[in-house]
Amino acid sequence: MSDIQKGHLFNVLSVFMLAVGPLLSKFGLLQISPSKAALINVVTIITACVLLGLFTKNYVKFYFEKNIILLAVFNSLGIIFLFLSINLLSPVEIGFLGRFYTVFAVILSVIILNDKLSRKELFFITFTVLGTFLFVDTGGDYTNNLMGSFFALLYTFFFALTNIFIKKTLSKQKSSNSIMFTNNCISLLFVMIYTLIMGELFDGNYSFEGIGYLVLSTLLGGFLGTLLLYEALKYLRFSIANVTRAFSPLLLTVISYPFFPIEITVKNTLGAIILIISILLLSMGNKKENANEKITVTSKNTE
């Protein structure tokens, strides 16, 4: 199996893991507040990283580097806004709005990784924004929908920024598990500060069922899904890795709709179609150009 094939395999598996996460998180948030959910998420990932290191005898290391500290700050903000948005929106809405991540990823790749943005990409980005506005249904509880959509866009931005810095940090010499461990250890500090501000850090009122849903969601999406993405990014160009991920909302919709259905209108259906097609074309924009390029991440980009 070639490096490119390995990258695509890891990426596909990551998408399946991440698609289940929002549904399980929504079940958990019916019983636990967003700040506590963020805390459970980070602690679960840290524990999973340590256990994986013990199991594989490739023990976790703490990488105290500037880029990793920065990505941890962005990651903690992404986690907080993720649970705030899931608390206000259905998993189906989260799935589609979360695909705006690709727009941020492409734009940030231009700014930080010095990728070039073509006219076609600008065109697709414009249509993605249009699709997002059409998809967001302003019926029902307008305030919840508006705030939830705002938080969803914020979490996608910060996760895109996090993964950009992961791309700058990854190397053949660094363990993906240790990067995740370091990232979440630092993120834990910021999430604890947020939970303290919300007055819930020392509140022992936790639902065991809610904790179970959130831990399972974290293990599948936040841990395994992210770990597989880290591995995929070792072999794939950052923008190429987003091609398969453009279809994740469809998978999430199939899984989530029976439990948390949304009103299907002409407007949000058209918006969803425009959003997915634009994201897919945006992600595939440079695929032909890089088809024969062998992607190797070197330690040169760690600083």
Residue frames relative to the residue before (quaternion, step in Angstrom):
aa qw qx qy qz dx dy dz
M 1.0000 0.0000 0.0000 0.0000 0.00 0.00 0.00
S 0.4019 -0.7291 0.5041 0.2299 3.58 -0.80 1.02
D 0.6709 -0.4916 0.3649 0.4184 3.56 -1.29 0.29
I 0.6372 0.5297 -0.3272 0.4542 3.60 1.00 -0.82
Q 0.6563 0.5040 -0.3070 0.4701 3.60 0.98 -0.86
K 0.6207 0.5297 -0.3358 0.4706 3.58 1.02 -0.77
G 0.6492 0.5333 -0.3130 0.4430 3.55 0.95 -0.90
H 0.6804 0.4799 -0.2878 0.4731 3.59 0.91 -0.91
L 0.6252 0.5349 -0.3411 0.4545 3.60 1.03 -0.75
F 0.6621 0.4934 -0.3018 0.4766 3.58 0.88 -0.94
N 0.6607 0.5279 -0.3072 0.4364 3.57 0.99 -0.85
V 0.6492 0.5130 -0.3101 0.4681 3.61 0.98 -0.86
L 0.6544 0.5019 -0.3118 0.4718 3.59 0.93 -0.88
S 0.6206 0.5487 -0.3312 0.4518 3.57 1.05 -0.78
V 0.6470 0.5329 -0.3185 0.4426 3.58 0.96 -0.89
F 0.6505 0.5136 -0.3164 0.4615 3.59 0.94 -0.86
M 0.6567 0.5075 -0.3102 0.4637 3.57 0.97 -0.85
L 0.7048 0.4845 -0.2661 0.4447 3.57 0.86 -0.99
A 0.6045 0.5861 -0.3574 0.4041 3.60 1.12 -0.61
V 0.6776 0.4943 -0.2917 0.4599 3.59 1.06 -0.70
G 0.5477 0.6897 -0.3662 0.3004 3.57 1.14 -0.71
P 0.7045 0.4778 -0.3022 0.4290 3.66 0.67 -0.98
L 0.6261 0.5353 -0.3459 0.4491 3.59 1.03 -0.71
L 0.6823 0.4715 -0.2875 0.4792 3.59 0.85 -0.93
S 0.6312 0.5325 -0.3305 0.4570 3.58 1.06 -0.76
K 0.6295 0.5385 -0.3329 0.4504 3.58 1.02 -0.80
F 0.6258 0.5209 -0.3319 0.4763 3.59 1.01 -0.79
G 0.6717 0.5040 -0.2942 0.4564 3.58 0.98 -0.87
L 0.6858 0.4982 -0.2813 0.4498 3.58 1.00 -0.84
L 0.5145 0.6065 -0.4290 0.4282 3.58 1.24 -0.08
Q 0.7774 0.3180 -0.1484 0.5220 3.58 1.24 -0.44
I 0.7680 0.2641 -0.1328 0.5682 3.59 1.23 -0.41
S 0.5236 -0.6600 0.4451 0.3035 3.60 -1.01 0.81
P 0.6569 -0.5341 0.3617 0.3902 3.63 -1.19 0.47
S 0.6593 0.5114 -0.3287 0.4424 3.62 0.92 -0.80
K 0.6553 0.4864 -0.3083 0.4889 3.58 1.00 -0.81
A 0.6217 0.5479 -0.3341 0.4490 3.58 1.06 -0.77
A 0.6371 0.5193 -0.3209 0.4706 3.58 1.02 -0.81
L 0.6458 0.5204 -0.3104 0.4646 3.57 1.02 -0.83
I 0.6510 0.5061 -0.3046 0.4767 3.59 0.95 -0.90
N 0.6199 0.5650 -0.3293 0.4337 3.58 1.01 -0.84
V 0.7131 0.4591 -0.2608 0.4612 3.58 0.76 -1.06
V 0.6624 0.5037 -0.3094 0.4602 3.60 0.91 -0.90
T 0.6312 0.5377 -0.3275 0.4531 3.59 1.01 -0.79
I 0.6742 0.4909 -0.3020 0.4619 3.59 0.90 -0.90
I 0.6269 0.5291 -0.3371 0.4620 3.60 0.97 -0.81
T 0.6645 0.5041 -0.2959 0.4656 3.58 0.91 -0.95
A 0.6586 0.5131 -0.3035 0.4593 3.58 0.95 -0.90
C 0.6349 0.5316 -0.3275 0.4550 3.60 1.01 -0.79
V 0.6585 0.5067 -0.3031 0.4666 3.57 0.95 -0.91
L 0.6765 0.4952 -0.2911 0.4609 3.59 0.91 -0.94
L 0.6349 0.5166 -0.3294 0.4707 3.59 1.02 -0.77
G 0.6418 0.5214 -0.3193 0.4629 3.58 1.00 -0.80
L 0.6530 0.5039 -0.3068 0.4749 3.59 1.01 -0.80
F 0.6682 0.5181 -0.2932 0.4463 3.56 0.97 -0.92
T 0.7522 0.3768 -0.2002 0.5022 3.59 0.94 -0.88
K 0.3611 -0.7442 0.4660 0.3140 3.58 1.37 -0.24
N 0.5381 0.5293 -0.4327 0.4930 3.54 1.20 0.62
Y 0.1654 -0.8703 0.4569 0.0800 3.51 0.53 1.31
V 0.5655 -0.6298 0.4177 0.3303 3.53 -1.10 0.79
K 0.1776 -0.7489 0.6306 0.0996 3.51 -1.24 0.67
F 0.3563 -0.7065 0.5665 0.2302 3.53 -1.21 0.53
Y 0.1679 -0.7948 0.5797 0.0639 3.57 -0.55 1.21
F 0.1083 -0.8021 0.5857 0.0436 3.57 -0.32 1.22
E 0.2730 0.7550 -0.5391 0.2544 3.55 0.10 1.36
K 0.6553 -0.5493 0.3533 0.3796 3.55 -1.17 0.64
N 0.6900 0.4914 -0.2930 0.4433 3.60 0.79 -0.99
I 0.6625 0.4993 -0.3127 0.4627 3.59 1.00 -0.78
I 0.6177 0.5228 -0.3469 0.4742 3.60 1.06 -0.68
L 0.6523 0.5137 -0.3103 0.4629 3.58 0.98 -0.84
L 0.6796 0.4783 -0.3081 0.4631 3.59 0.88 -0.91
A 0.6099 0.5483 -0.3530 0.4503 3.61 1.14 -0.57
V 0.6170 0.5292 -0.3376 0.4746 3.58 1.06 -0.73
F 0.6816 0.4761 -0.2806 0.4796 3.57 0.88 -0.97
N 0.6375 0.5412 -0.3206 0.4449 3.58 1.03 -0.81
S 0.6589 0.5090 -0.3158 0.4551 3.59 0.93 -0.86
L 0.6389 0.5029 -0.3217 0.4851 3.60 1.04 -0.75
G 0.6332 0.5370 -0.3219 0.4551 3.57 1.02 -0.82
I 0.6564 0.5142 -0.3054 0.4599 3.58 0.96 -0.88
I 0.6583 0.5145 -0.3096 0.4540 3.58 0.90 -0.94
F 0.7084 0.4472 -0.2667 0.4765 3.59 0.82 -0.97
L 0.5694 0.5889 -0.3793 0.4303 3.59 1.15 -0.56
F 0.7345 0.4197 -0.2483 0.4719 3.58 0.75 -1.01
L 0.5859 0.5470 -0.3744 0.4662 3.59 1.14 -0.49
S 0.6849 0.4758 -0.2875 0.4710 3.59 0.97 -0.84
I 0.6410 0.5164 -0.3291 0.4628 3.60 0.97 -0.80
N 0.6247 0.5562 -0.3325 0.4358 3.57 1.09 -0.71
L 0.7564 0.3963 -0.1949 0.4826 3.60 1.10 -0.71
L 0.7669 0.3193 -0.1642 0.5319 3.60 1.14 -0.57
S 0.5441 -0.5771 0.4786 0.3767 3.57 -1.30 0.19
P 0.6430 -0.5270 0.3785 0.4069 3.63 -1.17 0.43
V 0.6061 0.5560 -0.3581 0.4419 3.60 1.09 -0.68
E 0.6654 0.4883 -0.2970 0.4803 3.58 0.93 -0.90
I 0.6290 0.5314 -0.3294 0.4620 3.59 1.01 -0.82
G 0.6419 0.5526 -0.3199 0.4245 3.57 0.96 -0.87
F 0.7198 0.4325 -0.2544 0.4797 3.57 0.86 -0.95
L 0.6773 0.4754 -0.3054 0.4712 3.60 0.88 -0.86
G 0.6070 0.5777 -0.3442 0.4234 3.56 1.14 -0.62
R 0.5912 0.5833 -0.3664 0.4195 3.59 1.20 -0.43
F 0.4831 0.6373 -0.4442 0.4039 3.58 1.27 -0.09
Y 0.4200 0.7095 -0.4351 0.3619 3.53 1.37 -0.20
T 0.6481 0.5426 -0.3239 0.4250 3.60 0.95 -0.87
V 0.6179 0.5373 -0.3398 0.4626 3.58 1.04 -0.77
F 0.6746 0.4768 -0.2913 0.4824 3.56 0.88 -0.94
A 0.6341 0.5481 -0.3320 0.4328 3.58 1.00 -0.82
V 0.6668 0.4924 -0.2977 0.4737 3.58 0.94 -0.90
I 0.6710 0.4979 -0.3018 0.4591 3.59 0.88 -0.93
L 0.6871 0.4736 -0.2817 0.4735 3.58 0.94 -0.89
S 0.5820 0.5644 -0.3694 0.4542 3.58 1.16 -0.57
V 0.6346 0.5197 -0.3182 0.4755 3.57 1.08 -0.76
I 0.7160 0.4682 -0.2546 0.4510 3.57 0.87 -0.99
I 0.8035 0.3230 -0.1419 0.4795 3.58 0.82 -1.03
L 0.7746 0.3351 -0.1762 0.5066 3.60 0.92 -0.90
N 0.4408 -0.7373 0.4162 0.2981 3.57 1.35 0.08
D 0.2958 0.7180 -0.5609 0.2872 3.59 1.05 0.74
K 0.4205 -0.6982 0.5191 0.2574 3.57 -1.20 0.50
L 0.2778 -0.7554 0.5763 0.1418 3.55 -1.03 0.88
S 0.2576 -0.7939 0.5369 0.1226 3.57 -0.56 1.21
R 0.6689 -0.4765 0.3745 0.4305 3.55 -1.31 0.14
K 0.6157 0.5461 -0.3465 0.4500 3.58 1.05 -0.74
E 0.6601 0.5057 -0.3142 0.4581 3.58 0.94 -0.85
L 0.6214 0.5250 -0.3360 0.4747 3.59 1.04 -0.73
F 0.6317 0.5389 -0.3127 0.4612 3.56 1.06 -0.85
F 0.6898 0.4749 -0.2780 0.4706 3.59 0.88 -0.98
I 0.6181 0.5408 -0.3424 0.4564 3.60 1.04 -0.73
T 0.6355 0.5341 -0.3187 0.4575 3.59 0.99 -0.86
F 0.6901 0.4640 -0.2802 0.4796 3.58 0.94 -0.88
T 0.5920 0.5521 -0.3710 0.4551 3.59 1.11 -0.56
V 0.6376 0.5139 -0.3182 0.4776 3.58 0.99 -0.84
L 0.6397 0.5196 -0.3173 0.4692 3.59 0.99 -0.86
G 0.6636 0.5107 -0.3008 0.4564 3.58 0.91 -0.92
T 0.6342 0.5384 -0.3241 0.4505 3.57 1.05 -0.78
F 0.6683 0.4948 -0.2978 0.4689 3.58 0.93 -0.91
L 0.6556 0.4974 -0.3125 0.4746 3.59 1.03 -0.74
F 0.6662 0.5293 -0.3080 0.4257 3.56 0.99 -0.84
V 0.6491 0.5250 -0.3320 0.4391 3.58 0.97 -0.83
D 0.2365 -0.7934 0.5520 0.0995 3.56 -0.42 1.27
T 0.2379 -0.8034 0.5309 0.1264 3.58 -0.62 1.07
G 0.4505 0.6720 -0.4663 0.3577 3.57 1.21 0.31
G 0.7218 0.4363 -0.3041 0.4430 3.55 -1.30 0.00
D 0.7819 -0.2266 0.2180 0.5382 3.55 -0.94 -0.95
Y 0.2830 -0.8133 0.4853 0.1515 3.56 0.00 1.33
T 0.6657 0.5212 -0.3154 0.4310 3.59 0.87 -0.93
N 0.6643 0.5001 -0.3017 0.4663 3.58 0.88 -0.95
N 0.6688 0.5098 -0.3027 0.4485 3.55 0.95 -0.92
L 0.6711 0.4999 -0.2932 0.4624 3.57 0.94 -0.90
M 0.6911 0.4633 -0.2800 0.4789 3.59 0.85 -0.94
G 0.6399 0.5289 -0.3220 0.4552 3.57 0.99 -0.83
S 0.6550 0.5055 -0.3039 0.4724 3.57 1.00 -0.84
F 0.6329 0.5283 -0.3202 0.4667 3.57 1.04 -0.81
F 0.6682 0.4857 -0.2944 0.4805 3.59 0.93 -0.91
A 0.6262 0.5432 -0.3376 0.4458 3.60 1.05 -0.76
L 0.6626 0.4848 -0.3069 0.4814 3.59 0.97 -0.80
L 0.6342 0.5269 -0.3326 0.4578 3.58 1.04 -0.72
Y 0.6777 0.4823 -0.3168 0.4558 3.59 0.87 -0.86
T 0.6347 0.5164 -0.3439 0.4606 3.61 1.03 -0.67
F 0.6258 0.5369 -0.3383 0.4535 3.58 1.04 -0.75
F 0.7188 0.4495 -0.2668 0.4583 3.58 0.78 -1.00
F 0.6355 0.4992 -0.3451 0.4773 3.62 1.06 -0.57
A 0.6107 0.5263 -0.3489 0.4777 3.60 1.09 -0.66
L 0.6559 0.5022 -0.3031 0.4751 3.56 0.98 -0.86
T 0.6151 0.5473 -0.3323 0.4601 3.57 1.07 -0.78
N 0.7174 0.4560 -0.2605 0.4578 3.58 0.82 -1.00
I 0.5584 0.5650 -0.3937 0.4626 3.59 1.18 -0.44
F 0.6971 0.4534 -0.2727 0.4838 3.57 0.92 -0.90
I 0.5729 0.5507 -0.3826 0.4714 3.59 1.18 -0.47
K 0.6355 0.5284 -0.3237 0.4606 3.56 0.99 -0.84
K 0.6665 0.4882 -0.2982 0.4781 3.58 1.04 -0.75
T 0.7079 0.4840 -0.2436 0.4530 3.56 1.18 -0.63
L 0.6112 0.6005 -0.3511 0.3775 3.60 1.05 -0.80
S 0.1143 0.7547 -0.6435 0.0565 3.52 -1.18 0.65
K 0.6544 -0.5047 0.3811 0.4145 3.55 -1.26 0.29
Q 0.6833 0.5092 -0.2808 0.4414 3.57 1.14 -0.63
K 0.6844 0.4713 -0.2851 0.4776 3.57 1.20 -0.38
S 0.4232 -0.6901 0.5330 0.2462 3.56 -1.08 0.80
S 0.4695 -0.6722 0.4974 0.2833 3.57 -0.87 0.99
N 0.6362 0.5393 -0.3232 0.4471 3.56 1.02 -0.80
S 0.6756 0.4873 -0.2937 0.4689 3.60 0.98 -0.82
I 0.6066 0.5323 -0.3530 0.4733 3.58 1.10 -0.66
M 0.6609 0.4946 -0.3045 0.4753 3.57 0.96 -0.88
F 0.6274 0.5383 -0.3262 0.4585 3.58 1.01 -0.81
T 0.6750 0.4892 -0.2887 0.4710 3.59 0.85 -0.98
N 0.6313 0.5582 -0.3141 0.4373 3.53 0.96 -0.98
N 0.7559 0.4067 -0.2148 0.4659 3.57 0.78 -1.03
C 0.5641 0.5635 -0.3982 0.4536 3.61 1.14 -0.40
I 0.6797 0.4595 -0.2780 0.4995 3.56 0.98 -0.87
S 0.6295 0.5409 -0.3284 0.4509 3.57 1.03 -0.82
L 0.5855 0.6022 -0.3645 0.4021 3.59 1.08 -0.75
L 0.6235 0.5504 -0.3378 0.4407 3.58 1.00 -0.81
F 0.7054 0.4588 -0.2675 0.4694 3.59 0.84 -0.97
V 0.6456 0.5105 -0.3249 0.4659 3.59 1.02 -0.75
M 0.6278 0.5263 -0.3330 0.4669 3.60 1.06 -0.73
I 0.6252 0.5256 -0.3355 0.4695 3.59 1.02 -0.77
Y 0.6517 0.5109 -0.3080 0.4684 3.58 0.98 -0.88
T 0.6654 0.5013 -0.2997 0.4649 3.60 0.93 -0.90
L 0.6272 0.5305 -0.3259 0.4680 3.57 1.10 -0.74
I 0.6394 0.5225 -0.3158 0.4675 3.59 1.00 -0.86
M 0.6844 0.4713 -0.2762 0.4829 3.58 1.06 -0.77
G 0.4673 -0.7126 0.4146 0.3193 3.59 1.32 -0.06
E 0.6081 0.5902 -0.3333 0.4133 3.58 1.19 0.43
L 0.4105 0.7387 -0.4637 0.2661 3.61 1.25 -0.02
F 0.7844 0.2901 -0.1470 0.5282 3.59 0.95 -0.87
D 0.4438 0.6634 -0.4674 0.3800 3.57 1.26 0.42
G 0.2258 -0.8286 0.5031 0.0969 3.57 -0.45 1.22
N 0.4614 0.6937 -0.4365 0.3395 3.57 1.27 0.22
Y 0.2008 0.7783 -0.5605 0.1997 3.58 0.11 1.33
S 0.3483 -0.7085 0.5753 0.2140 3.54 -1.09 0.76
F 0.4428 -0.7083 0.4784 0.2709 3.60 -0.74 1.03
E 0.6268 0.5261 -0.3366 0.4659 3.57 1.08 -0.69
G 0.6515 0.5147 -0.3056 0.4660 3.55 1.00 -0.88
I 0.6310 0.5254 -0.3214 0.4717 3.58 1.03 -0.83
G 0.6382 0.5452 -0.3253 0.4355 3.58 0.98 -0.86
Y 0.6601 0.4989 -0.3060 0.4709 3.59 0.93 -0.90
L 0.6937 0.4868 -0.2814 0.4501 3.58 0.90 -0.93
V 0.6360 0.5148 -0.3294 0.4711 3.58 1.02 -0.74
L 0.6610 0.4958 -0.3066 0.4725 3.59 0.93 -0.88
S 0.6328 0.5319 -0.3200 0.4629 3.57 1.01 -0.84
T 0.6733 0.5034 -0.2863 0.4596 3.55 0.97 -0.91
L 0.6601 0.5178 -0.3123 0.4458 3.58 0.94 -0.88
L 0.7046 0.4501 -0.2657 0.4800 3.59 0.97 -0.86
G 0.7899 0.3266 -0.1624 0.4929 3.57 0.77 -1.06
G 0.7621 0.4127 -0.2188 0.4483 3.53 0.56 -1.19
F 0.7549 0.3641 -0.2146 0.5014 3.61 1.04 -0.69
L 0.7688 0.3505 -0.2139 0.4902 3.60 0.38 -1.20
G 0.6593 0.5210 -0.3121 0.4433 3.59 0.91 -0.91
T 0.6932 0.4653 -0.2719 0.4785 3.56 0.95 -0.90
L 0.6306 0.5366 -0.3336 0.4507 3.58 1.00 -0.81
L 0.6533 0.5003 -0.3001 0.4826 3.57 1.03 -0.81
L 0.6185 0.5263 -0.3409 0.4735 3.59 1.09 -0.66
Y 0.6184 0.5407 -0.3419 0.4565 3.59 0.97 -0.83
E 0.6688 0.4932 -0.2989 0.4692 3.57 0.95 -0.93
A 0.6362 0.5365 -0.3267 0.4480 3.60 1.01 -0.82
L 0.6742 0.5162 -0.2948 0.4382 3.58 0.99 -0.86
K 0.5503 0.5920 -0.4036 0.4288 3.59 1.25 -0.18
Y 0.7770 0.3442 -0.1492 0.5055 3.58 1.17 -0.63
L 0.7543 0.3612 -0.1933 0.5130 3.60 1.19 -0.49
R 0.5350 -0.5690 0.5122 0.3574 3.54 -1.23 0.54
F 0.6265 -0.5938 0.3501 0.3638 3.57 -0.99 0.87
S 0.6981 0.4670 -0.2844 0.4624 3.61 0.85 -0.93
I 0.6302 0.5403 -0.3313 0.4485 3.60 1.07 -0.72
A 0.6222 0.5673 -0.3388 0.4198 3.57 1.03 -0.75
N 0.6507 0.5417 -0.3079 0.4341 3.59 1.23 -0.45
V 0.4700 0.6980 -0.4450 0.3064 3.62 1.20 -0.27
T 0.7122 0.4412 -0.2552 0.4827 3.58 0.72 -1.08
R 0.6496 0.5524 -0.3158 0.4161 3.57 1.02 -0.81
A 0.5337 0.6408 -0.4038 0.3763 3.60 1.22 -0.36
F 0.7014 0.4713 -0.2667 0.4635 3.59 1.16 -0.54
S 0.4316 0.7393 -0.4443 0.2640 3.60 1.23 -0.12
P 0.6158 0.5473 -0.3831 0.4178 3.70 0.98 -0.58
L 0.6144 0.5492 -0.3569 0.4399 3.59 1.06 -0.65
L 0.6512 0.5003 -0.3050 0.4822 3.56 1.00 -0.84
L 0.6597 0.5062 -0.3035 0.4653 3.58 0.95 -0.88
T 0.6232 0.5485 -0.3358 0.4449 3.59 1.04 -0.76
V 0.6500 0.5185 -0.3107 0.4605 3.58 0.92 -0.92
I 0.6993 0.4762 -0.2677 0.4610 3.57 0.95 -0.91
S 0.7764 0.4234 -0.1812 0.4303 3.58 0.89 -1.03
Y 0.5745 0.6596 -0.3814 0.2990 3.58 1.00 -0.79
P 0.6443 0.5237 -0.3554 0.4293 3.68 0.89 -0.72
F 0.7256 0.4259 -0.2401 0.4842 3.60 1.12 -0.64
F 0.8026 0.0846 -0.0107 0.5904 3.59 0.99 -0.87
P 0.0197 -0.8370 0.5467 -0.0095 3.61 0.42 1.20
I 0.2166 -0.7366 0.6193 0.1644 3.55 -1.23 0.51
E 0.5838 -0.5681 0.4317 0.3875 3.57 -1.19 0.44
I 0.2445 -0.7789 0.5636 0.1263 3.57 -0.74 1.07
T 0.0083 0.7953 -0.6030 0.0613 3.54 -0.61 1.22
V 0.6671 -0.4703 0.3778 0.4372 3.55 -1.31 0.20
K 0.6603 0.5428 -0.3055 0.4195 3.57 0.97 -0.91
N 0.7484 0.3860 -0.2555 0.4750 3.60 0.69 -0.99
T 0.5836 0.5519 -0.3807 0.4583 3.62 1.16 -0.44
L 0.6545 0.4970 -0.3015 0.4834 3.56 0.97 -0.90
G 0.6440 0.5284 -0.3148 0.4549 3.56 1.00 -0.84
A 0.6533 0.5138 -0.3104 0.4614 3.58 0.98 -0.86
I 0.6504 0.5134 -0.3137 0.4636 3.59 0.99 -0.86
I 0.6647 0.4970 -0.3007 0.4697 3.58 0.90 -0.93
L 0.6510 0.5351 -0.3120 0.4386 3.56 0.97 -0.92
I 0.7009 0.4721 -0.2785 0.4565 3.58 0.80 -1.01
I 0.6684 0.4931 -0.3104 0.4624 3.60 0.88 -0.92
S 0.6608 0.5065 -0.3116 0.4579 3.60 0.94 -0.87
I 0.6515 0.5076 -0.3131 0.4689 3.58 0.97 -0.86
L 0.6487 0.5235 -0.3169 0.4523 3.58 0.96 -0.88
L 0.6930 0.4647 -0.2762 0.4770 3.58 0.86 -0.95
L 0.6212 0.5367 -0.3341 0.4631 3.56 1.09 -0.70
S 0.6745 0.5001 -0.2859 0.4618 3.56 0.97 -0.91
M 0.7225 0.4428 -0.2392 0.4741 3.57 1.06 -0.80
G 0.3776 0.7872 -0.4408 0.2085 3.55 1.30 -0.15
N 0.8046 0.2566 -0.1210 0.5217 3.57 0.90 -0.91
K 0.3524 0.7760 -0.4743 0.2207 3.58 1.27 0.20
K 0.6674 0.5006 -0.3050 0.4593 3.58 0.90 -0.93
E 0.6437 0.5490 -0.3123 0.4321 3.54 1.00 -0.90
N 0.7805 0.3297 -0.1572 0.5074 3.58 1.07 -0.78
A 0.3116 0.8010 -0.4752 0.1882 3.60 1.26 0.20
N 0.7742 0.3345 -0.1751 0.5081 3.57 1.00 -0.81
E 0.5102 0.6517 -0.4162 0.3766 3.53 1.31 0.16
K 0.2536 -0.7532 0.5877 0.1520 3.57 -0.80 0.98
I 0.2342 -0.8115 0.5254 0.1028 3.53 -0.51 1.20
T 0.0693 0.7759 -0.6228 0.0729 3.53 -0.77 1.09
V 0.2435 -0.7686 0.5748 0.1401 3.56 -0.68 1.07
T 0.1370 -0.8156 0.5600 0.0485 3.60 -0.68 1.06
S 0.6313 -0.5573 0.3899 0.3728 3.54 -1.24 0.40
K 0.4373 0.7022 -0.4470 0.3404 3.57 1.29 -0.08
N 0.7261 0.4515 -0.2397 0.4599 3.59 1.09 -0.71
T 0.4575 0.7188 -0.4377 0.2872 3.58 1.21 0.10
E 0.7395 0.3431 -0.2323 0.5305 3.59 1.13 -0.31
